[in-house]
Amino acid sequence: MIWTIVAGLSLAIWLALIFARHGFWLARERDTRDAPADPMHWPDVVAVVPARDEADVIARSIGSLAAQDYPGRFHIILMDDSSSDGTAEIARALGSDRVEVVRGLPLEPCWTGKLWAVSQGIERAGSAPAWLWLSDADIDHAPDTLRTLVARGEAGGLTLVSLMARLRCDRIAERMLIPAFVFFFQLLYPFGLVNRAGGIGGAAGGCMLVRREALEAAGGIAAIRDALIDDCTLGALLKRQGRIWLGLTDRSRSIRPYDGFGAVAAMISRSAYAQLRYSPLLLAGTLLGLALVYAAPPLLALFGQGFARFAGIAAWALMAIAFQPMLAFYRRSPLWGVALPLIAAFYAGCTLLSAWQHMRGRGGMWKGRAQAAAGR
């Protein structure tokens, strides 16, 4: 009897996700669709790039920003966050008159390192730019990226335009885990709901175009200074000021490699427990939910009987089908859809690891800094 109930719940959840979760799995929201016309006037833009020990990627990243074909005034501020590997020198060596390299001040208490650097960059930008382009130091942008961001922001009167940068997906760990990372992100923050007036707030931190006046009205970066999941926190903050837009893109690509499963695990565990607000109860509920949604269908399909087996097969099939658009976007084999329960198990383990790291005082570890506040 209990397995019949579990099977029914699992199937009902997948039916709800497929038909009542704003089509999150269809991957429809892309910067190539419904592209607006160019504005009559191209406003001033300043890009702010926080960087800490990014010598291996900074030349390509900053070079792609300097090569933007933006018709308006455009300036780039690289905030060097106490790098020890020559990051600033590499950026200066590019010799672009668009690029200004600024060494950041020592980290202030109650700030994450990235947001402290971003805050200083925004202060340096001053009040002249209408838009602030917040870009990570490991993103390679196509030359027309800024034009498309500004065109969409101006046409829609938006407070935020954000692109989910295409992550690297070459090595076996990346092929297995990276499309699922974006799939799970869209499940939590359905892009269609994010883009709808009155919907939820969300953003992708690699590429965010922010209307400066809206950010100031919301209290500035200081309002989210301790947020580990700073992109979605900023998205929620700016959603209160007006409409925002989030979509997939091929224009902005992450060039940071995840060469093995350990590297991907470190990326996930850095903020997974923060997503659960550092709550043991939410952690337990999440793990139970993952077991019901992802583990139960294949187990019931393989070992169940009668209705339980039928429901398990159906839920597993729906799961694999839902994963197909994201696999197609990343040009990966459709067979990875069948493996989604195993991939979800890896993510569950990373969530446990995140909680364990937080309890040891090493939560939010990045470039030698544990950024999650203790005792939450």
Sequence and secondary structure as in RCSB ss.txt:
>XXXX:A:sequence
MIWTIVAGLSLAIWLALIFARHGFWLARERDTRDAPADPMHWPDVVAVVPARDEADVIARSIGSLAAQDYPGRFH
IILMDDSSSDGTAEIARALGSDRVEVVRGLPLEPCWTGKLWAVSQGIERAGSAPAWLWLSDADIDHAPDTLRTLV
ARGEAGGLTLVSLMARLRCDRIAERMLIPAFVFFFQLLYPFGLVNRAGGIGGAAGGCMLVRREALEAAGGIAAIR
DALIDDCTLGALLKRQGRIWLGLTDRSRSIRPYDGFGAVAAMISRSAYAQLRYSPLLLAGTLLGLALVYAAPPLL
ALFGQGFARFAGIAAWALMAIAFQPMLAFYRRSPLWGVALPLIAAFYAGCTLLSAWQHMRGRGGMWKGRAQAAAG
R
>XXXX:A:secstr
 HHHHHHHHHHHHHHHHHHHSTTGGG   BTTSS     SS   EEEEEEESS TTTHHHHHHHHHT   SS EE
EEEEE S SSSHHHHHHHT  TTEEEEE     TT  HHHHHHHHHHHHHTT  SEEEEE TTEEE TTHHHHHH
HHHHHHT SEEEEEEE    SHHHHHHHHHHHHHHHHHS HHHHSSTTS     TTEEEEEHHHHHHTT GGGGT
T SSHHHHHHHHHHTTS EEEEEEEEEEE     SHHHHHHHHHTTHHHHTTT HHHHHHHHHHHIIIIIHHHHH
HHH  HHHHHHHHHHHHHHHHHHHHHHHHTT  GGGGTTHHHHHHHHHHHHHHHHHHHHTT TTEETTEE S TT
 
